């Protein structure tokens, strides 16, 4: 089936992540149901027109899909019809010129630096394997800005405490090196010692494991971070990605240049990293309004 071939194409040739492949295939399945009246096995992509796609996008918009979601669904279709042109002789891409309403980019959610300092200063059981592992997960996210998928697949051989470096495999199999400091290095050594005595011979090459020696999975990583952040931060969400945002905003607030932060995060475009400059400005603005004696008085910034 064409959709199965497309799934293989974006996974193996375009090196899209498992998450992206899953999202694109959900979008295409939904679109195929719409285009065929509930009979996706009858799908004929070669006969699709821009008007057909516009009808679908219009229906989704009326049903309440956000501009951001519609933008992704159009991206899924553009990629699919690009595949049809490349592999199946389609003459043009019916989704190429279609655009959804522009989505406002929300500012990333992050944990305040003072909140992170308080959390990392809390006592924990330094002799218990999962306690040390979970603290290391929290510290590693905050110290390196890694994605959850990168931490999940991190290999033991890629953690080099002698050099103070992590070798990370990012999106589209792009490798990068992330430096780290003494605090993280000491926690890594403590974790490795406990892991080797608790688990023994590792049945996996993964760095992070469960007490039975099996590798961590993403949902467990989320639970570890959510449990650590819950009730300890005013951030609207508590997830590994929030710690990635916290890493970036704190780096910029403490003097790092934008290009360096882009390289550490593994962003393809500097524009993606620039969103964090809006965070630092908002923090500056909030501090001004809280601290300046005339900030909230009539005639001040809030006055007429």
VENCOR-V879714 format. One line per field, one symbol per residue. burial: # if it has 9 or more other C-alpha atoms within 8 Angstrom, else .. A space follows every 10 residues. Layout:
burial->???
This chain:
burial->.....##### #...###... #..##.###. ######..## ..#....#.# .###.##..# #...#.##.# #.##.###.# #####....# ..###....# .......### ##..##..#. ........#. ########## ########.# ##.###.### #..####### .....###.# ...##.#### #..###..#. .....##### #.####.#.. ##.###.##. ..#.#..### .######### ##...#.#.. ##.##.#..# ..######## .......##. ....####.# .#..
